[in-house]
Each structure stands twice: as C-alpha cells, then as structure tokens.
Amino acid sequence: MFLSRAKTVADAFEDLYFFEKAAQTMILALSTGKPLAVLSDNVAKATADGWGPYRGMAMRHFAYLKAELERDDPGFKN
C-alpha cells in the first residue's frame, strides 16, 4: 500500500501524481501480455538516485498546475 507522509499538500500531490504515472505505466506494460523485462538493482538504484535533483520541486509543480487550471477555467475556485 502507498502511504504518503508529505509535509505539504504540494508534496502529497507530487507523490500521488508520480505514483499514478507509475501505475499507468505498469498497467500498459502488463496489457501487452508479454513478459516484463525487470531492471537490475543497480539500474533501478541509479534511476532512483537520478531523481534526487528534483526533490523540492513539488511547490513549483503544484503552482504550475494551479496556474494552468486558473488559465483554463478562471472560475474554478467558485
């Protein structure tokens, strides 16, 4: 089970946003019916470590998405 212990709403949203993207990718991969190619632990760790520089970007991501919503539907807050 996924449990977010985020400090802010933006952090929680970011965690859930990427969790959903991972789930979509997994469903798409499984839908092929073919065996999945599983990455080695070293490749998985290197990939995870590569996300390090993006930590702390949740507030900017959330602000961007809110701005897009405001642009697309200015009355959404009402």
C-alpha positions as a Markdown table, in Angstrom:
| # | Residue | x | y | z |
|---|---|---|---|---|
| 1 | Met | 0.0 | 0.0 | 0.0 |
| 2 | Phe | 1.2 | 3.5 | -0.8 |
| 3 | Leu | 1.3 | 5.9 | 2.1 |
| 4 | Ser | 2.3 | 9.5 | 1.7 |
| 5 | Arg | 3.7 | 11.3 | 4.7 |
| 6 | Ala | 4.1 | 14.6 | 2.9 |
| 7 | Lys | 4.7 | 17.8 | 4.8 |
| 8 | Thr | 2.6 | 19.9 | 2.4 |
| 9 | Val | -0.4 | 19.4 | 0.1 |
| 10 | Ala | 2.0 | 20.1 | -2.8 |
| 11 | Asp | 4.3 | 17.3 | -1.6 |
| 12 | Ala | 1.4 | 14.9 | -1.2 |
| 13 | Phe | 0.1 | 15.8 | -4.7 |
| 14 | Glu | 3.6 | 15.2 | -6.2 |
| 15 | Asp | 3.9 | 11.8 | -4.6 |
| 16 | Leu | 0.4 | 10.8 | -5.8 |
| 17 | Tyr | 1.0 | 12.3 | -9.3 |
| 18 | Phe | 4.1 | 10.1 | -9.9 |
| 19 | Phe | 2.5 | 7.1 | -8.2 |
| 20 | Glu | -0.4 | 7.3 | -10.7 |
| 21 | Lys | 2.1 | 7.7 | -13.6 |
| 22 | Ala | 4.0 | 4.6 | -12.4 |
| 23 | Ala | 0.7 | 2.7 | -12.1 |
| 24 | Gln | -0.4 | 3.7 | -15.6 |
| 25 | Thr | 3.0 | 2.6 | -17.0 |
| 26 | Met | 2.7 | -0.8 | -15.2 |
| 27 | Ile | -0.9 | -1.4 | -16.5 |
| 28 | Leu | 0.2 | -0.5 | -20.0 |
| 29 | Ala | 3.2 | -2.9 | -19.8 |
| 30 | Leu | 1.1 | -5.7 | -18.4 |
| 31 | Ser | -1.6 | -5.1 | -21.1 |
| 32 | Thr | 0.9 | -6.3 | -23.7 |
| 33 | Gly | 0.7 | -9.8 | -22.3 |
| 34 | Lys | 4.4 | -10.2 | -22.8 |
| 35 | Pro | 6.9 | -10.9 | -20.1 |
| 36 | Leu | 8.3 | -7.8 | -18.4 |
| 37 | Ala | 11.9 | -7.0 | -18.6 |
| 38 | Val | 12.9 | -6.3 | -15.0 |
| 39 | Leu | 15.8 | -3.9 | -14.4 |
| 40 | Ser | 18.8 | -4.9 | -12.3 |
| 41 | Asp | 19.0 | -3.5 | -8.8 |
| 42 | Asn | 21.9 | -1.3 | -9.9 |
| 43 | Val | 20.0 | 0.3 | -12.8 |
| 44 | Ala | 16.9 | 0.8 | -10.5 |
| 45 | Lys | 19.1 | 2.4 | -7.9 |
| 46 | Ala | 20.8 | 4.7 | -10.4 |
| 47 | Thr | 17.4 | 5.7 | -11.8 |
| 48 | Ala | 16.1 | 6.5 | -8.3 |
| 49 | Asp | 19.2 | 8.4 | -7.5 |
| 50 | Gly | 18.8 | 10.4 | -10.7 |
| 51 | Trp | 15.5 | 11.8 | -9.3 |
| 52 | Gly | 17.4 | 13.4 | -6.4 |
| 53 | Pro | 17.9 | 16.8 | -8.0 |
| 54 | Tyr | 14.2 | 17.1 | -8.5 |
| 55 | Arg | 13.4 | 16.9 | -4.8 |
| 56 | Gly | 11.8 | 20.1 | -3.5 |
| 57 | Met | 10.2 | 20.9 | -6.8 |
| 58 | Ala | 6.7 | 19.9 | -5.6 |
| 59 | Met | 5.7 | 23.5 | -4.8 |
| 60 | Arg | 6.7 | 24.7 | -8.3 |
| 61 | His | 5.0 | 21.8 | -10.0 |
| 62 | Phe | 1.8 | 22.4 | -7.9 |
| 63 | Ala | 1.9 | 26.1 | -8.6 |
| 64 | Tyr | 2.3 | 25.4 | -12.3 |
| 65 | Leu | -0.7 | 23.1 | -12.4 |
| 66 | Lys | -2.8 | 25.5 | -10.4 |
| 67 | Ala | -1.9 | 28.3 | -12.9 |
| 68 | Glu | -2.9 | 26.0 | -15.8 |
| 69 | Leu | -6.2 | 25.3 | -14.1 |
| 70 | Glu | -6.8 | 29.0 | -13.5 |
| 71 | Arg | -6.0 | 29.8 | -17.2 |
| 72 | Asp | -8.3 | 27.0 | -18.5 |
| 73 | Asp | -11.1 | 27.6 | -16.0 |
| 74 | Pro | -10.8 | 31.0 | -14.3 |
| 75 | Gly | -14.0 | 30.3 | -12.2 |
| 76 | Phe | -12.9 | 27.0 | -10.8 |
| 77 | Lys | -12.4 | 28.5 | -7.2 |
| 78 | Asn | -16.1 | 29.5 | -7.1 |
